Amino acid sequence: MSLPDTQREELNKLETQEWIDSLAYVLADGGRKRSAELLEALDAWAYDRGVPIEYKQSTPYINTISSGRQPEYPGDVELERRIRNIIRWNAVVMVVKANKASDGIGGHLASYASSAELLEVGFNHFFRGHGAGPNRDLVFYQGHISPGIYSRSFLEGRFDEAQLNRFRRELSPDGPGLSSYPHPWLMPDYWEFPTVSMGLGLAGHLPGALYQVSGEPWPQGKG
């Protein structure tokens, strides 16, 4: 005699909770490695008996490091956020002003804004440049984020305002400008690798950005 649906549902909930409680005990007693071994064994056992387990190519968007295992952030969160917002603003203003000065120049307003936090944490705490010698990083910037990289360099004193005002006009008769994308031929003292459109490099349209920097807050020499 089959159970009513409501009763079956309650029993299923109890059974599920029992399995979760058992796994919680294993996790507490045997650790993460033992828990993973147990789940893998169950998965293999079920697979061998034809249990249809949905294949998940991607995992839920959650931090893979639990909050309890995360180290304290090494920097000043509020100060870095303020600097990051200034750089975002400068990048947008630089592109807008360039288009007002020369209609149709373009400039990818949102590309840097979407990756600013990732890049700035890298610049401030991880990237190692030429000063690191053989341990330096080789960085391929996603080319469309160049306004943000220029804006950071402006805060560091590597460019003046006049150069920012000549974004995408590197051959301007008024003086040197800033190239549209990372290009060591046009800006040999700044860019190291060419990236972005028309076959200029291998990082043409990657969604993220790869980098080259120093163990210092920001590398000296080429960006």
C-alpha positions as CSV (number, residue, x, y, z in Angstrom):
1,M,0.0,0.0,0.0
2,S,1.5,3.3,-1.1
3,L,1.7,6.2,1.3
4,P,-0.2,9.5,0.6
5,D,1.8,12.1,-1.2
6,T,2.0,14.4,1.7
7,Q,3.2,11.7,4.0
8,R,5.8,10.5,1.5
9,E,7.0,14.1,1.1
10,E,7.5,14.4,4.9
11,L,9.4,11.1,5.0
12,N,11.6,12.2,2.1
13,K,12.5,15.4,4.0
14,L,13.4,13.3,7.1
15,E,15.5,11.0,5.0
16,T,17.3,13.8,3.3
17,Q,18.1,15.5,6.7
18,E,19.4,12.2,8.0
19,W,21.9,12.0,5.1
20,I,22.9,15.6,5.6
21,D,23.4,15.1,9.3
22,S,25.5,12.0,8.5
23,L,27.7,14.0,6.1
24,A,28.0,16.8,8.7
25,Y,29.4,14.3,11.2
26,V,31.9,13.0,8.6
27,L,32.9,16.6,7.8
28,A,33.4,17.4,11.5
29,D,35.2,14.2,12.3
30,G,37.1,13.3,9.1
31,G,37.5,16.7,7.5
32,R,36.9,18.0,3.9
33,K,39.1,15.4,2.2
34,R,37.2,12.4,3.8
35,S,33.9,14.0,3.0
36,A,34.9,14.4,-0.7
37,E,36.0,10.8,-0.8
38,L,32.7,9.6,0.6
39,L,30.6,11.7,-1.9
40,E,32.8,10.5,-4.8
41,A,32.3,6.8,-3.8
42,L,28.5,7.3,-3.5
43,D,28.5,9.0,-6.9
44,A,30.4,6.2,-8.5
45,W,28.2,3.6,-6.9
46,A,25.0,5.3,-8.1
47,Y,26.5,5.7,-11.6
48,D,27.3,2.0,-11.9
49,R,23.6,1.2,-11.2
50,G,22.2,3.6,-13.8
51,V,21.1,6.4,-11.4
52,P,20.6,9.4,-13.7
53,I,22.8,12.1,-12.0
54,E,22.7,15.4,-13.7
55,Y,26.1,16.5,-15.0
56,K,26.9,20.1,-13.9
57,Q,29.6,21.7,-16.0
58,S,29.6,24.8,-13.9
59,T,29.1,25.3,-10.2
60,P,26.9,27.8,-8.3
61,Y,28.4,31.2,-8.0
62,I,29.7,31.1,-4.5
63,N,33.1,31.8,-3.0
64,T,35.1,28.6,-3.0
65,I,36.9,29.8,0.2
66,S,34.5,29.9,3.1
67,S,34.4,33.2,5.1
68,G,35.9,31.4,8.1
69,R,39.0,30.4,6.1
70,Q,39.6,33.8,4.5
71,P,42.6,35.7,5.8
72,E,42.2,39.4,6.8
73,Y,42.4,41.7,3.8
74,P,46.0,43.1,3.7
75,G,45.1,46.6,2.6
76,D,42.8,49.5,3.6
77,V,39.5,48.6,2.1
78,E,37.9,52.1,2.2
79,L,41.0,53.8,0.9
80,E,41.4,51.4,-2.0
81,R,37.7,51.7,-2.8
82,R,38.0,55.5,-3.0
83,I,41.1,55.3,-5.3
84,R,39.3,52.7,-7.4
85,N,36.3,55.0,-7.8
86,I,38.5,57.9,-8.8
87,I,40.2,55.8,-11.4
88,R,36.8,54.7,-12.8
89,W,35.7,58.3,-13.0
90,N,38.9,59.5,-14.7
91,A,38.6,56.7,-17.2
92,V,35.0,57.6,-18.1
93,V,35.8,61.3,-18.3
94,M,38.8,60.7,-20.5
95,V,36.8,58.8,-23.0
96,V,33.9,61.2,-23.0
97,K,36.2,64.2,-23.5
98,A,38.0,62.5,-26.3
99,N,34.7,61.9,-28.1
100,K,33.7,65.6,-27.6
101,A,37.0,66.7,-29.1
102,S,36.8,64.3,-32.0
103,D,33.4,62.8,-32.8
104,G,33.2,59.0,-33.2
105,I,36.5,58.1,-31.4
106,G,34.8,55.6,-29.2
107,G,36.7,54.1,-26.2
108,H,34.9,51.3,-24.4
109,L,33.4,53.1,-21.4
110,A,32.3,50.1,-19.4
111,S,35.1,47.6,-20.0
112,Y,37.4,48.8,-17.2
113,A,34.5,49.6,-14.8
114,S,33.5,45.9,-15.0
115,S,36.9,44.6,-14.0
116,A,38.3,47.5,-11.8
117,E,38.1,45.7,-8.5
118,L,39.9,42.6,-9.8
119,L,42.6,44.7,-11.4
120,E,43.1,47.1,-8.5
121,V,43.5,44.3,-6.0
122,G,46.1,42.8,-8.3
123,F,48.0,46.1,-8.7
124,N,48.0,46.8,-5.0
125,H,48.8,43.4,-3.6
126,F,49.9,40.8,-6.2
127,F,51.4,41.9,-9.4
128,R,55.2,41.8,-9.7
129,G,57.0,43.8,-12.4
130,H,60.5,44.3,-13.6
131,G,61.8,45.0,-10.2
132,A,61.1,41.3,-9.3
133,G,63.7,40.1,-11.8
134,P,63.1,36.5,-13.0
135,N,60.0,36.2,-10.8
136,R,58.2,39.1,-12.5
137,D,54.8,38.6,-14.0
138,L,54.1,38.8,-17.8
139,V,50.8,40.6,-18.2
140,F,48.6,40.7,-21.2
141,Y,46.0,43.4,-20.6
142,Q,42.6,43.1,-22.1
143,G,42.9,45.9,-24.6
144,H,39.5,47.5,-24.1
145,I,40.4,48.4,-20.5
146,S,43.2,50.7,-21.4
147,P,41.4,53.8,-20.2
148,G,41.5,52.5,-16.7
149,I,45.2,51.7,-16.9
150,Y,45.9,55.1,-18.2
151,S,43.8,56.7,-15.5
152,R,45.8,54.8,-12.8
153,S,49.0,56.0,-14.4
154,F,47.7,59.5,-14.3
155,L,47.3,59.3,-10.5
156,E,50.8,57.9,-10.3
157,G,52.2,60.9,-12.2
158,R,53.2,58.9,-15.3
159,F,50.9,61.0,-17.6
160,D,49.8,64.6,-17.5
161,E,46.3,65.8,-18.2
162,A,47.2,67.0,-21.7
163,Q,48.1,63.4,-22.6
164,L,44.8,62.1,-21.2
165,N,43.1,64.7,-23.3
166,R,44.7,63.1,-26.4
167,F,43.4,59.6,-25.8
168,R,43.2,57.7,-29.1
169,R,45.1,60.5,-30.8
170,E,48.7,59.4,-30.3
171,L,49.8,61.1,-33.5
172,S,48.2,64.4,-32.5
173,P,50.1,67.6,-33.8
174,D,49.6,69.0,-30.3
175,G,51.9,66.4,-28.7
176,P,52.1,62.7,-27.7
177,G,48.8,61.1,-26.9
178,L,47.7,57.7,-25.7
179,S,47.1,54.8,-28.0
180,S,43.7,53.1,-28.2
181,Y,45.0,49.8,-27.1
182,P,48.1,48.3,-25.5
183,H,50.8,48.7,-28.2
184,P,54.5,48.7,-27.6
185,W,55.3,50.1,-31.1
186,L,53.3,53.2,-30.5
187,M,54.2,53.5,-26.7
188,P,57.4,51.5,-26.3
189,D,58.1,52.9,-22.8
190,Y,54.7,52.0,-21.5
191,W,53.2,48.9,-23.0
192,E,55.1,45.6,-23.2
193,F,52.7,43.4,-25.2
194,P,50.2,44.3,-28.0
195,T,46.7,43.1,-27.4
196,V,43.2,43.5,-28.8
197,S,41.8,43.9,-32.4
198,M,43.1,43.0,-35.9
199,G,45.6,40.3,-34.8
200,L,47.7,42.6,-32.7
201,G,48.1,40.0,-30.0
202,L,46.9,36.8,-28.3
203,A,44.6,38.5,-25.8
204,G,42.3,40.1,-28.3
205,H,38.9,39.8,-26.7
206,L,39.4,37.8,-23.5
207,P,36.7,38.7,-20.9
208,G,39.2,39.3,-18.1
209,A,42.7,40.8,-18.0
210,L,46.1,39.2,-17.6
211,Y,48.9,41.2,-16.1
212,Q,52.6,42.0,-15.6
213,V,53.7,43.9,-12.4
214,S,56.0,44.1,-9.4
215,G,56.2,43.1,-5.8
216,E,55.9,46.8,-5.0
217,P,52.5,48.4,-4.9
218,W,52.9,49.1,-8.6
219,P,55.9,48.2,-10.8
220,Q,58.4,50.7,-11.9
221,G,59.2,50.7,-15.6
222,K,56.8,49.4,-18.2
223,G,53.1,48.7,-17.4
